[in-house]
């Protein structure tokens, strides 16, 4: 069942999303060579707690941490660990916050130190594809319009779209209906309605689209071990312009010297 949110409920999600955006920014300050991914998780968990929020992911279906931290070829759901970031890595940080009974969810992929132009372009274009997908999150359009916009853009660069993992509705539950694939056909799928709240999250691979799950039952990586990028916003479907509830503003304020510039092509 799809739950349409009232304007008041959307405002509550937006409050949660502000804490989430600031938690991302606090973690972003520490994304540099030599830091362990476990340390980044600790920063996020403490920050969210300081604002009386609950890390949405911790304990969700048994997930052990506040952050999903996915490095290089890991697409999503990586565990924080003792791994020390190195120059040339990319790191996807996915986080959720529950506050006032509502969840928000967002992800951002960072370059660490000196990253190749090929990989940096993957990050830039994956981020742009997110906003192209969001543009279609309007009352009267279809789920397939979102996926088509993402897929059509990234495939121009011979990137591939992960099929096994998709976006989702979000609200009182972290994962709600409908599913939001990052591929699709225009005019197909569930019709979007004002009040839907969606987590739109392109997961785009430099190499093949196929992925494998590691023995921990969570970590998903590319089958060819080529890098993957992941960006995500929580978005309210509106009759006019979609309303982005989460924010990268705080992240990009603290990473101004190294933040991604969205490509215009």
BELLINZI-V784599 format. One record per residue. RES is the residue in one letter. BURIAL is # if it has 16 or more other ideal C-beta (glycine too) atoms within 10 Angstrom, else .. D_FIRST is the distance of its C-alpha to the first C-alpha in whole Angstrom. Layout:
res=RES burial=BURIAL d_first=D_FIRST
res=RES burial=BURIAL d_first=D_FIRST
This chain:
res=X burial=. d_first=0
res=X burial=. d_first=4
res=X burial=. d_first=6
res=X burial=. d_first=10
res=X burial=# d_first=13
res=X burial=. d_first=16
res=X burial=. d_first=19
res=X burial=. d_first=20
res=X burial=# d_first=17
res=X burial=# d_first=18
res=X burial=. d_first=22
res=X burial=# d_first=21
res=X burial=# d_first=19
res=X burial=# d_first=22
res=X burial=# d_first=24
res=X burial=# d_first=23
res=X burial=# d_first=23
res=X burial=# d_first=27
res=X burial=# d_first=28
res=X burial=# d_first=26
res=X burial=# d_first=28
res=X burial=# d_first=31
res=X burial=# d_first=31
res=X burial=# d_first=30
res=X burial=# d_first=34
res=X burial=# d_first=35
res=X burial=# d_first=35
res=X burial=# d_first=36
res=X burial=. d_first=39
res=X burial=# d_first=40
res=X burial=# d_first=39
res=X burial=. d_first=42
res=X burial=. d_first=44
res=X burial=. d_first=45
res=X burial=# d_first=42
res=X burial=# d_first=40
res=X burial=# d_first=36
res=X burial=# d_first=36
res=X burial=. d_first=38
res=X burial=# d_first=35
res=X burial=# d_first=33
res=X burial=# d_first=35
res=X burial=# d_first=35
res=X burial=# d_first=32
res=X burial=# d_first=31
res=X burial=. d_first=34
res=X burial=# d_first=33
res=X burial=# d_first=30
res=X burial=. d_first=31
res=X burial=. d_first=34
res=X burial=. d_first=31
res=X burial=. d_first=29
res=X burial=# d_first=26
res=X burial=# d_first=25
res=X burial=# d_first=25
res=X burial=# d_first=21
res=X burial=# d_first=22
res=X burial=# d_first=25
res=X burial=. d_first=24
res=X burial=. d_first=20
res=X burial=. d_first=20
res=X burial=. d_first=24
res=X burial=# d_first=25
res=X burial=. d_first=28
res=X burial=# d_first=28
res=X burial=# d_first=27
res=X burial=# d_first=27
res=X burial=# d_first=27
res=X burial=# d_first=30
res=X burial=# d_first=31
res=X burial=# d_first=34
res=X burial=# d_first=35
res=X burial=# d_first=34
res=X burial=# d_first=31
res=X burial=# d_first=28
res=X burial=# d_first=26
res=X burial=# d_first=25
res=X burial=# d_first=29
res=X burial=# d_first=31
res=X burial=# d_first=33
res=X burial=. d_first=36
res=X burial=. d_first=40
res=X burial=# d_first=40
res=X burial=. d_first=42
res=X burial=# d_first=41
res=X burial=. d_first=44
res=X burial=. d_first=45
res=X burial=. d_first=43
res=X burial=# d_first=40
res=X burial=# d_first=36
res=X burial=# d_first=34
res=X burial=# d_first=30
res=X burial=# d_first=29
res=X burial=# d_first=25
res=X burial=# d_first=24
res=X burial=# d_first=22
res=X burial=# d_first=22
res=X burial=# d_first=21
res=X burial=# d_first=22
res=X burial=. d_first=22
res=X burial=. d_first=19
res=X burial=# d_first=17
res=X burial=# d_first=17
res=X burial=# d_first=19
res=X burial=# d_first=20
res=X burial=# d_first=23
res=X burial=# d_first=25
res=X burial=# d_first=29
res=X burial=# d_first=31
res=X burial=# d_first=35
res=X burial=# d_first=38
res=X burial=# d_first=41
res=X burial=. d_first=44
res=X burial=. d_first=46
res=X burial=# d_first=43
res=X burial=. d_first=44
res=X burial=. d_first=43
res=X burial=. d_first=41
res=X burial=# d_first=39
res=X burial=# d_first=39
res=X burial=# d_first=38
res=X burial=# d_first=35
res=X burial=# d_first=34
res=X burial=# d_first=35
res=X burial=# d_first=33
res=X burial=# d_first=30
res=X burial=# d_first=29
res=X burial=# d_first=30
res=X burial=# d_first=28
res=X burial=# d_first=25
res=X burial=# d_first=26
res=X burial=# d_first=26
res=X burial=# d_first=23
res=X burial=# d_first=22
res=X burial=. d_first=24
res=X burial=# d_first=21
res=X burial=# d_first=18
res=X burial=# d_first=19
res=X burial=. d_first=18
res=X burial=. d_first=18
res=X burial=# d_first=18
res=X burial=# d_first=16
res=X burial=# d_first=15
res=X burial=# d_first=18
res=X burial=# d_first=21
res=X burial=# d_first=20
res=X burial=# d_first=21
res=X burial=# d_first=24
res=X burial=# d_first=25
res=X burial=# d_first=25
res=X burial=# d_first=26
res=X burial=. d_first=29
res=X burial=# d_first=30
res=X burial=# d_first=31
res=X burial=. d_first=32
res=X burial=. d_first=35
res=X burial=. d_first=36
res=X burial=. d_first=36
res=X burial=# d_first=33
res=X burial=# d_first=30
res=X burial=# d_first=26
res=X burial=# d_first=25
res=X burial=. d_first=22
res=X burial=. d_first=21
res=X burial=# d_first=20
res=X burial=# d_first=17
res=X burial=# d_first=16
res=X burial=# d_first=12
res=X burial=# d_first=10
res=X burial=# d_first=12
res=X burial=# d_first=12
res=X burial=. d_first=13
res=X burial=. d_first=12
res=X burial=# d_first=14
res=X burial=# d_first=12
res=X burial=# d_first=8
res=X burial=. d_first=6
res=X burial=# d_first=8
res=X burial=. d_first=11
res=X burial=# d_first=14
res=X burial=# d_first=17
res=X burial=# d_first=21
res=X burial=# d_first=22
res=X burial=# d_first=21
res=X burial=. d_first=22
res=X burial=. d_first=23
res=X burial=. d_first=21
res=X burial=. d_first=19
res=X burial=# d_first=15
res=X burial=. d_first=12
res=X burial=. d_first=13
res=X burial=# d_first=13
res=X burial=. d_first=13
res=X burial=. d_first=15
res=X burial=# d_first=14
res=X burial=# d_first=11
res=X burial=# d_first=13
res=X burial=# d_first=14
res=X burial=# d_first=16
res=X burial=# d_first=18
res=X burial=# d_first=21
res=X burial=# d_first=23
res=X burial=# d_first=25
res=X burial=# d_first=28
res=X burial=# d_first=31
res=X burial=# d_first=35
res=X burial=# d_first=35
res=X burial=. d_first=33
res=X burial=# d_first=30
res=X burial=. d_first=30
res=X burial=# d_first=29
res=X burial=. d_first=30
res=X burial=. d_first=28
res=X burial=. d_first=31
res=X burial=. d_first=32
res=X burial=. d_first=31
res=X burial=. d_first=27
res=X burial=# d_first=26
res=X burial=# d_first=28
res=X burial=# d_first=27
res=X burial=# d_first=31
res=X burial=# d_first=32
res=X burial=. d_first=34
res=X burial=. d_first=37
res=X burial=. d_first=37
res=X burial=# d_first=37
res=X burial=# d_first=35
res=X burial=# d_first=31
res=X burial=# d_first=30
res=X burial=# d_first=27
res=X burial=# d_first=26
res=X burial=# d_first=23
res=X burial=# d_first=22
res=X burial=# d_first=19
res=X burial=# d_first=18
res=X burial=# d_first=17
res=X burial=# d_first=16
res=X burial=# d_first=19
res=X burial=. d_first=21
res=X burial=. d_first=24
res=X burial=. d_first=24
res=X burial=# d_first=22
res=X burial=# d_first=22
res=X burial=# d_first=23
res=X burial=# d_first=22
res=X burial=# d_first=24
res=X burial=# d_first=27
res=X burial=# d_first=30
res=X burial=. d_first=33
res=X burial=# d_first=34
res=X burial=# d_first=34
res=X burial=. d_first=36
res=X burial=. d_first=38
res=X burial=# d_first=39
res=X burial=# d_first=39
res=X burial=. d_first=41
res=X burial=. d_first=44
res=X burial=. d_first=42
res=X burial=# d_first=38
res=X burial=# d_first=37
res=X burial=. d_first=38
res=X burial=. d_first=35
res=X burial=. d_first=37
res=X burial=. d_first=38
res=X burial=. d_first=38
